[in-house]
């Protein structure tokens, strides 16, 4: 059981579930309530639970199939973390991927059908299919694999907004055109973009860490194609660009006297990002790059946790 939980990256799955619940209850709900106590979330708690479950299961299937196809490379890059072929048989791994992914699509279809938009199941279908191609092809290509994983990570908060706001538009706009759903869309896209960029940073750092095994098996990742110094420079530029974007939000926060949000951004996002720049520039060993990648992951989680502060500010303003 422990080996299987390790295979599906249970900690990452919990973060995915946490992110989706935060977007629903600490982003969409507070903005709706700030406009009128009449505005409510449209999905039931049961429907939303199964939406999250299907998302988590798609991700779990992606982790399994990724390890299934990466056994040889992992023997070079991280032999101590190998699960497939060691504590879990390859046949069981591929069977688990198939069962979990199919069940996830069935659950997603039931949820989409229950809210009257069955075509939304294609979001989960595309993500599941994309994770398969990522494991077999994309991750070995220059930048494509990095962007693919960053995109799938961005879908995690975005899918919550799609489901909830489609229903809110149908329910409220015909009776109250003053409802500002565009504001919610902006914040949802903001969270999705932050997830995208921090994941992209982490994936590039991970490729630098794993370049030896990737090179041995013919991969064309960024540090292999353009070199480690150039790949590090890309990480630094993206990080600095992210800091500039956050600084703009802080400027808006200062205008509305949101001092709590301003200081949260400063100490929980800006300073860690600055530290990430330092870690990246000074990194030389696999351990250094692994630490930098983990820092990027913590920064993303810290960004999600900001939604608690955001909800508190809106509901008490």
Buried (B, 14 or more C-beta within 10 A) or exposed (E): EEEBEBBBBBEBBEBBBBBBBBBBBBBBBBBBBBBEEEBEBBBEEEBBBBBBBBBBBBBBBBBBBBBBBBBEBBBBBBEEEBBBBBEBEEEEBBEBBEEBBEBBBBBBBBBBEBBEBBEBBBBBBEBBEBBBEBBEEBBBBBBBBBBBBBBBBBBBBBBBBBBBBBBBEEBBEEEEEEBEBEEBBEBBBBBBBBBBBBBBBBBBBBBBBBBEBBBEEEBBBBBBEBEBEEBBBBBBEBBEEBBEEBEEBBEEBEEEEBEEBBEBBEEBBBEBBEBBBEBBEEBEEBEBBBBBBBBBBBBBEBBBBBBEBBBBBBEEE
